[in-house]
Amino acid sequence: MNNDFKDRPRLAHVREFATATMKLLLKSGAKIASRDSKGRTPLHWAAKNGNLAAAKILLDAGALPSHSDKNGATPIDYAETAEMISLLNKPRVAQPVLKTSPTTLQVVANALPTKPIDVRFRSSPTRPDDIAVIIGNADYKKQGKDIPNVNPAYADAEGIKQYFMKAKGVREGNIIYLKDATSAQLTGVFGSEKNHKGQLFNWVKPNVSKAYIYYAGHGAPTGDEGSAYLVPSDATSETVELTGYPLATLYKNLGKIPAKSITVILEACFSGTSQTGSLIPRSSGISVVPKVPQVPQNITVISAGAANQIASWEKDEKHSLFTKYFLKGMSGEGDKAPYGNGDGKVTYKELGKYLEGTMTYFARRYYGRDQKAQIVRGG
């Protein structure tokens, strides 16, 4: 008899024992993110060994599939079976533990705005092959994290959705829409450092699809060089370098997508300071100049401000200034005098002038801040 078959019952018993031991260790306070000499976590090993039961236990305990080892490989990169890859990519939302039962008034008071600004767009013919990704990360506190909320992110994301569908002709079924995206979800959509073939890559028709990406949420600098990161909803200020999604990885992976064109709209700042306070632990509103990666060819990035500037909100905190005036500008306001030439189209040059005359003005008037939108075309 083949030894592999002879050993299967024994291996099954070993796995059952290991799984039971793991549960006991976690119950006793073992750290799910402990690392070996090569930076691998228990979830790396579970993925490598194809142990679905162990992986599920670790994920349920809060292990992150986006944690990378010293070579930049995540547990998803270690996975060899479709079942394991599917398990690791599955969105998981941790349920907050409430110390007291909130009253209806408390729930209403904590509600974040979701209604987009009222803007009318000129309808565009449907483009059945174009793809959009919309991410609105507003509620960072729901899991008891130490990162402040981004109050307008839900409403801004809804406004952008209307813009993509009406003005750009993107079908709703072609929109990847995420509220409070986790680290694993960002990796699932955009790919990892080792594997660029995320959901967006797989949805794009080569040389046919146009792709649009919108992100509203925190950005942060981290590491010795101050590299820029998107901050997922399950991050903590102390571990952004481990749990955040590097902007360099985003740009690198987008550069490998064979889309006809890619437009990235970033409603985020990367200075380490936000409208509601500092993201950098043990600091007092400090700001740093992050290292922003070069934009690849065929990609246009439109961002809320320069790398060291704060992305400001309206005073009622229902909308961000950048997204509000971006949408108003693209609805046709940017084509009117004194910003545009009235030809019925809004160019990037006209949009830039419009944002400077509106968003930049109100950021200075409301808060005394410098905020100037950046429009960068790669290549």
KEPA-92081 format. One record per atom (N, C-alpha, C): z, y, x negated. Coordinates in steps of 0.02 Angstrom, whole numbers, padded with zeros to 5 digits, always signed. Layout:
REM KEPA-92081
ZYX...
***
This chain:
REM KEPA-92081
+00000-00060-00043+00000+00000+00000+00000+00062-00044-00037+00113-00023-00040+00176-00060+00030+00207-00062+00051+00228-00123+00118+00256-00131+00127+00320-00091+00072+00357-00079+00078+00418-00039+00103+00402+00031+00075+00348+00061+00096+00328+00128+00167+00300+00126+00184+00263+00074+00250+00233+00068+00304+00288+00064+00286+00345+00031+00336+00397+00020+00341+00447+00077+00296+00443+00126+00297+00493+00179+00363+00495+00219+00390+00438+00241+00454+00440+00276+00508+00471+00234+00508+00453+00169+00559+00480+00124+00551+00556+00118+00489+00580+00111+00476+00652+00107+00498+00688+00171+00486+00655+00227+00506+00685+00291+00582+00695+00294+00619+00644+00270+00692+00649+00268+00714+00704+00221+00680+00710+00164+00697+00762+00115+00688+00831+00146+00632+00838+00182+00618+00903+00213+00669+00919+00267+00687+00869+00307+00737+00880+00359+00804+00901+00328+00822+00868+00273+00885+00884+00240+00881+00955+00211+00823+00972+00180+00815+01038+00150+00817+01092+00204+00787+01078+00262+00787+01127+00316+00857+01138+00343+00894+01084+00352+00963+01089+00376+01006+01127+00325+00995+01112+00261+01032+01147+00208+01016+01222+00209+00953+01238+00219+00932+01308+00221+00967+01345+00278+00970+01314+00336+01004+01345+00393+01077+01359+00376+01109+01310+00344+01180+01317+00326+01189+01373+00275+01144+01377+00225+01148+01429+00174+01139+01499+00205+01090+01505+00249+01078+01570+00281+01138+01591+00324+01167+01541+00359+01225+01556+00400+01284+01578+00357+01285+01555+00294+01340+01572+00249+01327+01637+00211+01269+01669+00226+01256+01734+00195+01208+01733+00137+01170+01678+00127+01122+01676+00073+01068+01729+00084+01042+01757+00030+00992+01811+00034+00922+01781+00042+00887+01802+00095+00821+01775+00108+00768+01804+00061+00785+01860+00028+00737+01892-00017+00753+01882-00090+00796+01832-00106+00812+01818-00176+00748+01795-00211+00744+01808-00276+00683+01794-00313+00696+01751-00375+00645+01712-00394+00650+01674-00455+00623+01716-00514+00615+01686-00572+00595+01724-00632+00525+01753-00625+00484+01726-00580+00416+01751-00570+00410+01795-00508+00468+01813-00480+00468+01858-00423+00453+01825-00356+00455+01759-00353+00440+01723-00291+00503+01715-00248+00494+01726-00183+00548+01720-00135+00548+01649-00105+00601+01630-00068+00599+01565-00034+00538+01557+00011+00515+01612+00041+00456+01608+00085+00393+01591+00045+00388+01616-00017+00333+01597-00061+00331+01521-00069+00390+01492-00083+00394+01420-00095+00380+01379-00032+00405+01404+00025+00391+01369+00087+00316+01369+00102+00284+01426+00089+00211+01431+00101+00173+01385+00053+00194+01386-00010+00160+01345-00061+00166+01270-00046+00224+01250-00021+00235+01179-00006+00214+01159+00065+00189+01207+00103+00166+01191+00170+00222+01172+00218+00283+01196+00206+00340+01178+00247+00346+01228+00305+00314+01212+00361+00312+01257+00418+00381+01269+00447+00422+01217+00450+00489+01224+00479+00531+01273+00438+00529+01265+00372+00567+01310+00328+00541+01382+00333+00475+01389+00335+00445+01455+00340+00466+01490+00405+00467+01452+00460+00487+01480+00524+00560+01503+00523+00604+01462+00492+00674+01481+00487+00682+01546+00447+00646+01550+00392+00650+01610+00350+00623+01672+00386+00567+01663+00421+00538+01720+00458+00584+01743+00514+00614+01695+00549+00660+01713+00603+00722+01748+00576+00738+01735+00513+00796+01767+00481+00779+01835+00452+00714+01853+00455+00694+01919+00432+00654+01921+00367+00635+01864+00340+00594+01863+00279+00527+01895+00292+00501+01931+00243+00439+01968+00251+00381+01934+00215+00327+01918+00251+00268+01886+00219+00232+01933+00172+00249+01997+00173+00215+02046+00131+00247+02054+00062+00305+02023+00050+00337+02028-00016+00292+01995-00068+00279+02030-00122+00235+02003-00174+00276+01982-00235+00248+01933-00272+00280+01912-00334+00258+01958-00391+00275+01940-00453+00259+01984-00509+00184+01990-00522+00145+01945-00494+00072+01948-00500+00040+01980-00439+00081+02004-00393+00054+02037-00334+00035+01990-00278+00051+01926-00283+00034+01877-00232+00088+01872-00179+00068+01872-00116+00115+01866-00060+00118+01793-00037+00167+01776+00006+00168+01707+00033+00102+01688+00067+00069+01737+00097+00004+01722+00130-00046+01698+00078-00044+01727+00017-00089+01705-00036-00073+01634-00059-00010+01614-00053+00010+01546-00073-00008+01494-00021-00015+01515+00042-00027+01468+00096-00095+01433+00088-00096+01368+00103-00158+01329+00095-00183+01301+00161-00142+01302+00213-00164+01273+00277-00172+01328+00329-00215+01316+00377-00228+01364+00430-00165+01376+00471-00125+01323+00481-00063+01331+00520-00014+01378+00485-00007+01371+00419+00039+01414+00382+00014+01486+00382-00051+01497+00371-00079+01564+00371-00069+01597+00438-00080+01558+00492-00071+01585+00560+00001+01604+00572+00048+01562+00550+00119+01576+00559+00139+01640+00521+00116+01648+00460+00134+01705+00419+00104+01770+00445+00045+01765+00477+00012+01825+00503+00035+01844+00573+00073+01799+00605+00095+01812+00673+00142+01871+00676+00128+01922+00720+00173+01979+00725+00242+01957+00747+00293+01983+00715+00362+01966+00733+00401+02030+00740+00433+02039+00796+00472+02099+00809+00545+02081+00812+00584+02107+00766+00656+02093+00767+00688+02129+00826+00733+02094+00860+00767+02124+00917+00830+02160+00893+00836+02224+00909+00895+02261+00887+00958+02235+00921+01013+02236+00885+01077+02216+00913+01113+02278+00936+01127+02283+01000+01160+02341+01028+01235+02331+01030+01270+02379+01003+01343+02374+01003+01371+02385+01073+01336+02426+01111+01356+02439+01180+01294+02437+01223+01302+02422+01286+01245+02422+01331+01225+02494+01346+01162+02514+01330+01143+02583+01342+01135+02597+01416+01155+02656+01436+01144+02676+01505+01073+02699+01514+01052+02706+01578+00985+02730+01592+00973+02798+01560+01024+02841+01562+01017+02907+01532+01006+02903+01457+01040+02856+01424+01031+02848+01352+00961+02825+01336+00934+02778+01375+00867+02753+01364+00816+02810+01371+00823+02850+01424+00778+02906+01435+00782+02957+01378+00844+02970+01356+00854+03019+01303+00822+02997+01238+00821+02930+01226+00793+02904+01164+00718+02890+01167+00688+02900+01225+00617+02886+01234+00575+02931+01190+00523+02903+01159+00478+02942+01117+00416+02960+01158+00388+03020+01147+00330+03042+01187+00270+02997+01177+00234+02985+01232+00174+02942+01229+00112+02976+01258+00120+03033+01291+00063+03064+01325+00022+03104+01275-00043+03089+01270-00086+03126+01223-00101+03196+01248-00125+03240+01204-00144+03306+01226-00205+03302+01271-00212+03349+01315-00267+03350+01363-00328+03381+01331-00373+03340+01306-00434+03363+01273-00493+03328+01303-00547+03364+01316-00608+03335+01344-00660+03326+01288-00686+03265+01283-00737+03251+01233-00805+03240+01266-00856+03261+01231-00924+03246+01255-00936+03171+01246-00956+03137+01299-00965+03064+01297-01021+03045+01249-01008+02991+01213-01057+02965+01165-01079+02896+01189-01142+02877+01176-01164+02809+01194-01120+02757+01160-01110+02702+01195-01069+02648+01167-01102+02618+01106-01061+02609+01054-01084+02576+00993-01048+02509+00988-01079+02456+01012-01044+02392+01021-01018+02360+00957-01043+02381+00899-01023+02348+00837-00973+02389+00796-00957+02449+00817-00910+02490+00779-00838+02467+00793-00796+02473+00742-00727+02448+00744-00678+02505+00728-00621+02503+00761-00569+02553+00746-00501+02519+00739-00461+02546+00695-00391+02525+00687-00348+02587+00700-00301+02581+00746-00256+02636+00763-00185+02613+00755-00147+02648+00714-00077+02629+00701-00033+02689+00716+00015+02680+00761+00064+02732+00777+00134+02706+00762+00161+02726+00706+00229+02705+00686+00278+02761+00702+00311+02755+00759+00357+02807+00781+00430+02787+00775+00446+02726+00797+00516+02705+00805+00539+02665+00744+00563+02699+00694+00589+02666+00634+00662+02647+00642+00696+02675+00691+00768+02664+00699+00785+02606+00745+00736+02578+00780+00752+02528+00830+00782+02464+00800+00767+02452+00735+00795+02394+00703+00855+02412+00659+00885+02471+00673+00943+02491+00636+00927+02515+00565+00866+02538+00553+00846+02558+00487+00871+02629+00472+00865+02648+00407+00890+02713+00386+00834+02764+00377+00777+02752+00407+00720+02797+00402+00714+02834+00469+00705+02901+00467+00700+02939+00529+00636+02923+00568+00639+02932+00634+00581+02920+00676+00526+02972+00664+00465+02953+00682+00408+03000+00683+00392+03011+00757+00425+03059+00787+00425+03066+00860+00355+03070+00892+00307+03106+00863+00242+03113+00898+00193+03055+00888+00210+03005+00849+00161+02955+00827+00128+02917+00884+00167+02898+00936+00137+02862+00993+00086+02905+01029+00106+02967+01045+00062+03012+01081-00001+03028+01040+00008+03038+00975-00049+03053+00932-00097+02994+00930-00070+02933+00926-00112+02873+00924-00152+02866+00989-00121+02882+01046-00156+02879+01111-00213+02930+01113-00200+02990+01086-00253+03040+01085-00312+03019+01042-00297+02988+00985-00350+02964+00941-00390+02908+00974-00355+02865+01012-00389+02811+01047-00442+02839+01095-00423+02891+01133-00470+02923+01178-00529+02952+01140-00515+02982+01082-00568+03011+01041-00617+02958+01016-00590+02902+00990-00634+02849+00965-00677+02820+01021-00647+02811+01080-00684+02780+01134-00736+02827+01165-00716+02889+01177-00761+02936+01212-00810+02971+01166-00785+02996+01110-00828+03035+01066-00867+02992+01016-00839+02934+00998-00871+02892+00949-00903+02829+00979-00889+02815+01042-00920+02759+01075-00893+02691+01056-00833+02688+01030-00803+02623+01011-00777+02588+01074-00795+02525+01082-00770+02486+01140-00696+02472+01131-00659+02471+01187-00587+02458+01183-00572+02390+01152-00616+02341+01166-00606+02275+01138-00616+02272+01063-00644+02325+01034-00654+02329+00962-00602+02372+00927-00548+02387+00963-00495+02428+00934-00434+02384+00918-00414+02383+00856-00352+02350+00835-00297+02403+00841-00253+02395+00890-00204+02447+00907-00134+02421+00895-00098+02453+00850-00031+02431+00831+00020+02487+00840+00073+02472+00877+00130+02518+00881+00186+02490+00838+00213+02533+00795+00268+02513+00750+00247+02452+00709+00193+02459+00673+00166+02404+00633+00215+02384+00578+00226+02319+00571+00269+02293+00519+00229+02284+00454+00264+02268+00401+00232+02255+00337+00182+02197+00343+00202+02145+00378+00157+02087+00387+00095+02105+00427+00102+02148+00477+00045+02168+00517-00004+02210+00478+00021+02255+00436-00023+02295+00393-00063+02250+00346-00029+02201+00318-00063+02154+00274-00114+02112+00312-00095+02092+00373-00141+02053+00414-00205+02090+00431-00200+02155+00442-00259+02195+00461-00301+02215+00400-00268+02237+00346-00304+02265+00289-00309+02218+00229-00275+02160+00232-00275+02115+00175-00220+02132+00126-00214+02090+00075-00162+02098+00025-00193+02117-00042-00150+02124-00092-00174+02140-00160-00220+02086-00186-00206+02023-00168-00245+01967-00194-00302+01946-00147-00297+01962-00084-00347+01941-00035-00365+01999+00011-00425+02026+00003-00445+02086+00041-00472+02070+00110-00479+02006+00127-00510+01987+00189-00460+01984+00247-00439+02043+00270-00396+02047+00328-00436+02049+00392-00402+02063+00448-00435+02064+00513-00492+02114+00516-00482+02173+00488-00535+02224+00489-00598+02199+00453-00589+02170+00396-00646+02142+00358-00685+02092+00400-00648+02049+00434-00680+01996+00473-00715+02022+00536-00694+02078+00561-00724+02106+00622-00787+02147+00608-00794+02172+00549-00851+02216+00533-00916+02176+00524-00970+02201+00555-01036+02173+00543-01066+02208+00483-01083+02171+00430-01107+02202+00368-01166+02249+00380-01159+02310+00353-01211+02362+00354-01231+02384+00425-01191+02365+00474-01205+02384+00544-01147+02424+00573-01086+02397+00565-01027+02428+00595-01005+02491+00557-00985+02541+00594-00946+02596+00566-00873+02580+00580-00830+02596+00534-00759+02581+00543-00718+02645+00540-00669+02649+00585-00625+02707+00588-00552+02683+00583-00513+02716+00542-00442+02698+00534-00399+02759+00545-00349+02753+00587-00302+02808+00598-00231+02781+00588-00193+02817+00548-00122+02798+00537-00079+02859+00549-00030+02852+00594+00022+02902+00604+00089+02870+00591+00126+02897+00544+00190+02869+00525+00211+02898+00459+00262+02869+00429+00286+02894+00365+00242+02869+00308+00236+02911+00258+00211+02892+00193+00266+02908+00143+00264+02877+00085+00318+02890+00036+00293+02876-00034+00322+02912-00083+00309+02896-00153+00363+02848-00177+00346+02803-00221+00397+02758-00247+00375+02732-00315+00421+02701-00351+00406+02677-00418+00410+02734-00469+00404+02715-00532+00410+02764-00586+00354+02816-00584+00295+02796-00560+00238+02841-00559+00230+02877-00492+00274+02863-00444+00269+02895-00380+00208+02875-00340+00188+02811-00345+00130+02787-00308+00141+02794-00234+00088+02810-00197+00093+02823-00125+00092+02758-00085+00133+02755-00033+00139+02696+00010+00138+02718+00083+00108+02676+00126+00119+02681+00197+00185+02646+00212+00225+02674+00256+00292+02645+00269+00291+02607+00335+00296+02541+00333+00296+02501+00395+00361+02511+00433+00362+02489+00496+00420+02501+00539+00481+02460+00518+00470+02406+00479+00527+02364+00459+00550+02377+00388+00529+02434+00360+00550+02451+00292+00618+02484+00292+00648+02489+00234+00707+02530+00223+00692+02578+00166+00727+02634+00165+00713+02684+00113+00725+02658+00043+00771+02609+00037+00787+02581-00029+00734+02533-00054+00694+02505-00009+00648+02451-00029+00575+02465-00012+00556+02529-00009+00487+02545+00010+00438+02514-00039+00456+02511-00103+00411+02484-00153+00397+02409-00140+00446+02374-00110+00437+02303-00095+00405+02292-00027+00423+02333+00022+00402+02321+00090+00346+02366+00114+00333+02421+00077+00280+02467+00097+00211+02440+00081+00160+02473+00110+00091+02452+00097+00059+02504+00051+00041+02484-00010+00015+02533-00059-00051+02565-00035-00054+02631-00041-00116+02666-00024-00173+02643-00069-00156+02627-00131-00207+02602-00178-00237+02537-00154-00196+02492-00126-00221+02429-00099-00264+02441-00038-00244+02488+00005-00284+02505+00063-00353+02528+00043-00357+02577-00003-00421+02603-00023-00463+02550-00059-00431+02510-00102-00468+02458-00138-00498+02407-00090-00458+02385-00040-00483+02335+00007-00535+02364+00054-00526+02427+00075-00576+02458+00118-00643+02465+00080-00638+02477+00014-00698+02483-00026-00738+02418-00031-00706+02361-00014-00741+02297-00016-00769+02276+00052-00757+02317+00103-00783+02302+00170-00855+02328+00175-00903+02286+00192-00974+02306+00193-00993+02344+00256-00953+02394+00275-00968+02434+00335-01020+02486+00319-01053+02511+00371-01103+02564+00363-01069+02627+00338-01010+02642+00363-00968+02697+00339-00897+02684+00362-00849+02714+00327-00778+02707+00344-00746+02776+00343-00711+02792+00398-00675+02855+00402-00601+02840+00410-00559+02869+00367-00487+02859+00369-00454+02925+00387-00412+02925+00438-00375+02985+00459-00301+02971+00450-00269+03009+00408-00198+02997+00391-00154+03053+00417-00115+03038+00468-00064+03084+00494+00002+03064+00460+00006+03079+00396+00064+03060+00356+00066+03104+00294+00126+03111+00267+00133+03145+00202+00166+03096+00155+00156+03107+00090+00180+03059+00040+00227+03091-00011+00257+03147+00009+00300+03184-00037+00372+03157-00040+00390+03114+00007+00459+03089+00010+00503+03130+00057+00474+03182+00087+00510+03224+00134+00470+03227+00199+00505+03223+00256+00471+03225+00320+00500+03281+00363+00472+03289+00423+00497+03341+00469+00571+03332+00485+00594+03269+00485+00663+03256+00505+00709+03239+00446+00685+03249+00385+00729+03238+00327+00697+03197+00272+00737+03181+00222+00712+03146+00163+00707+03071+00174+00654+03041+00146+00647+02969+00146+00672+02939+00080+00685+02982+00032+00707+02958-00033+00783+02952-00032+00811+02893-00045+00884+02884-00040+00922+02928-00089+00981+02950-00064+01027+02990-00104+00994+03053-00131+00953+03085-00089+00922+03148-00109+00934+03199-00054+00920+03261-00069+00932+03314-00021+00868+03353-00011+00823+03321+00028+00761+03355+00045+00715+03367-00014+00720+03325-00067+00677+03336-00125+00606+03315-00109+00559+03341-00147+00489+03325-00138+00459+03309-00205+00418+03258-00208+00384+03241-00271+00309+03241-00258+00271+03244-00312+00198+03241-00307+00177+03169-00319+00158+03132-00267+00141+03061-00277+00074+03052-00310+00064+02993-00337+00001+02974-00368-00045+02947-00313-00095+02986-00294-00141+02967-00241-00203+02936-00271-00222+02875-00250-00279+02840-00280-00345+02873-00263-00395+02860-00304-00462+02886-00292-00494+02852-00232-00531+02891-00193-00564+02865-00133-00630+02831-00153-00641+02768-00133-00703+02733-00151-00764+02763-00116-00821+02745-00141-00885+02767-00113-00891+02743-00040-00926+02781+00001-00939+02764+00071-00879+02773+00117-00825+02803+00090-00764+02813+00130-00748+02888+00131-00732+02913+00190-00708+02981+00198-00636+02980+00221-00593+03017+00187-00522+03020+00205-00506+03091+00228-00478+03095+00288-00456+03160+00315-00380+03154+00324-00343+03194+00287-00270+03188+00288-00237+03252+00311-00175+03246+00334-00139+03301+00364-00121+03356+00316-00119+03341+00252-00101+03392+00203-00110+03366+00133-00096+03410+00084-00098+03389+00014-00042+03340+00000-00046+03307-00057+00001+03252-00073+00074+03274-00071+00088+03336-00089+00157+03359-00094+00179+03402-00035+00140+03400+00020+00156+03441+00079+00183+03399+00136+00219+03431+00181+00248+03398+00239+00200+03402+00298+00191+03348+00334+00152+03347+00395+00195+03372+00452+00180+03431+00478+00222+03465+00528+00205+03444+00599+00255+03453+00644+00247+03438+00715+00248+03502+00756+00228+03495+00819+00239+03549+00867+00315+03557+00876+00337+03616+00898+00408+03628+00905+00441+03581+00956+00403+03560+01007+00432+03514+01056+00430+03441+01033+00402+03430+00974+00398+03364+00942+00357+03313+00982+00314+03337+01027+00273+03291+01067+00207+03274+01032+00185+03317+00987+00123+03305+00950+00130+03333+00880+00094+03303+00834+00091+03331+00767+00038+03387+00766+00048+03435+00722+00000+03491+00718-00069+03467+00695-00070+03423+00646-00135+03400+00619-00175+03363+00672-00146+03311+00703-00184+03271+00751-00203+03313+00812-00158+03356+00834-00173+03399+00892-00235+03441+00878-00236+03475+00822-00292+03520+00808-00353+03484+00781-00344+03425+00754-00402+03383+00737-00439+03365+00801-00402+03342+00852-00434+03323+00915-00466+03382+00950-00432+03439+00950-00460+03499+00981-00522+03522+00944-00519+03519+00878-00577+03539+00838-00637+03494+00850-00626+03428+00852-00681+03381+00862-00706+03381+00933-00667+03409+00980-00691+03414+01049-00743+03469+01058-00751+03510+01007-00801+03564+01009-00773+03631+00988-00706+03637+00986-00676+03701+00966-00695+03719+00894-00704+03669+00852-00722+03683+00783-00792+03707+00773-00834+03701+00824-00903+03723+00820-00912+03795+00843-00859+03824+00872-00863+03892+00898-00845+03943+00844-00869+04003+00853-00853+04058+00806-00777+04071+00808-00746+04087+00754-00775+04102+00688-00780+04042+00641-00772+03981+00668-00768+03922+00625-00836+03887+00617-00876+03885+00672-00938+03848+00670-00998+03890+00691-01056+03857+00692-01118+03893+00706-01143+03882+00778-01105+03845+00819-01124+03837+00889-01183+03792+00901-01197+03746+00856-01256+03702+00865-01239+03638+00903-01178+03633+00928-01159+03573+00966-01131+03517+00925-01125+03525+00859-01098+03474+00815-01042+03505+00773-00991+03465+00758-00936+03488+00716-00942+03453+00648-00959+03491+00597-00964+03463+00530-00895+03462+00497-00889+03425+00442-00825+03423+00407-00807+03493+00381-00857+03532+00360-00843+03599+00337-00815+03642+00393-00844+03636+00452-00820+03674+00510-00750+03651+00530-00739+03585+00529-00673+03558+00545-00621+03584+00497-00637+03586+00433-00590+03611+00383-00571+03684+00396-00620+03725+00413-00606+03795+00429-00563+03802+00491-00579+03760+00542-00541+03762+00604-00468+03742+00593-00457+03689+00555-00388+03666+00542-00349+03718+00501-00383+03753+00456-00349+03804+00418-00329+03863+00463-00372+03879+00512-00358+03935+00556-00308+03918+00611-00294+03855+00622-00247+03834+00675-00187+03797+00646-00196+03736+00623-00141+03696+00598-00105+03731+00540-00143+03754+00490-00112+03787+00433-00073+03849+00454-00102+03887+00500-00069+03948+00524-00003+03932+00559-00004+03883+00605+00057+03868+00643+00111+03834+00600+00091+03795+00551+00141+03766+00505+00177+03822+00468+00140+03873+00448+00171+03930+00413+00212+03972+00461+00186+03983+00522+00221+04025+00571+00285+03992+00595+00282+03927+00611+00340+03892+00638+00393+03877+00585+00371+03855+00526+00417+03826+00478+00415+03859+00408+00369+03907+00398+00362+03937+00333+00335+03889+00281+00295+03839+00302+00270+03788+00257+00196+03798+00241+00177+03775+00183+00106+03769+00166+00083+03699+00187+00032+03696+00228+00002+03632+00248-00072+03642+00258-00111+03613+00216-00184+03619+00221-00215+03550+00222-00253+03536+00274-00285+03471+00282-00333+03459+00223-00337+03395+00204-00380+03375+00148-00436+03330+00176-00498+03347+00158-00555+03306+00177-00590+03285+00113-00587+03220+00098-00613+03194+00034-00665+03141+00049-00724+03150+00021-00778+03101+00029-00784+03062-00036-00779+02996-00032-00778+02954-00091-00845+02952-00126-00842+02932-00191-00903+02924-00230-00922+02988-00265
***
